Amino acid sequence: MSEMSKLRWRCRRGMKELDELLTRYLEQHYAQACAEEQQLFQDLLEMQDPEIYAYMIGRERPRDEAMHHLVQRIATVLRT
């Protein structure tokens, strides 16, 4: 199984909204992202759905500034 296939599988969450957001980011932006951003995305996929969702809707903010930047980038996928 390729790395992208594994990541696509990990993007499948318990919430349809997260599935769509994370998969769209993976397909449209992940390959062009720098290694640091790719690692941050993988770290994000390790988090629980409620935490990711709270970040995406702006109810909570990641403490790590780089993670916050990634979350903002993924959230903008909705608007594109």
N, C-alpha and C positions, 0 to 999 in steps of 0.2 A: 504494500500500500504506500503510495507516495505521500510526501509531507503535506501537500495541498489536500489530498483526500482525507488524511487524518484531521487536519484543521477544519475542513468542511464538516466532518462528523462531529467535532467538538463544538462547532457553531450551532448545532441542533440543541436547543434548550427546551425548557418546559413552557416557555412563553413565546408565542408566535411572533410578537413584536421584536423580541431579542433575536430570534432565528433570522428574521428578515434583515435586521440591521447588521448583525455580525457577519452573515453570509454575504451581504452586499459589499461591506467593507473588504472582506476577504477577496472577493472576486474583482473588485474595482481598484483597490489601493494597496493591498498587502504586498504583491510582488514588486512594486516600485518603492516600497518603504525601505528606509535604512534598517540595518540589522538591529539597532536599538529599538526602533518602533515595532519591528516584527516580534522581538522578544517581549515587549510590553503587551502586545496583543495576545501572545501566548499566555502571559501572566494573567491578563484579564479573563481569559477563558477558564482559568483555574478558580475564579471567584464564583460565589453563589448567585443565582439568578436575581434574587431581590436586591442584592448589593449592586450588581451591574445595572439593573433597571433604575434604581435610585440615582445612580450616576448619570444615566442617559437622559433622564427627565429633569435633571438639575436639582433634585431634592437633597442629594448629598454630593460632596465634592471629595475626590480622592486626595489624600494627604500628599502623595507624591506628585510633584509638579509635572513631570514627564507623563505620568499616567493621566493626569487631568487634561493635558494637551491632546493625548490620544482619544480620550473619551469625547472631548469637544469635536475632534475630527470625525469620529464615528457618528456622533449625533447629527452632524451636518449632512451625512449621507441621506438622511430623511428628506432633506430639502433639495436634493439634486436629482 
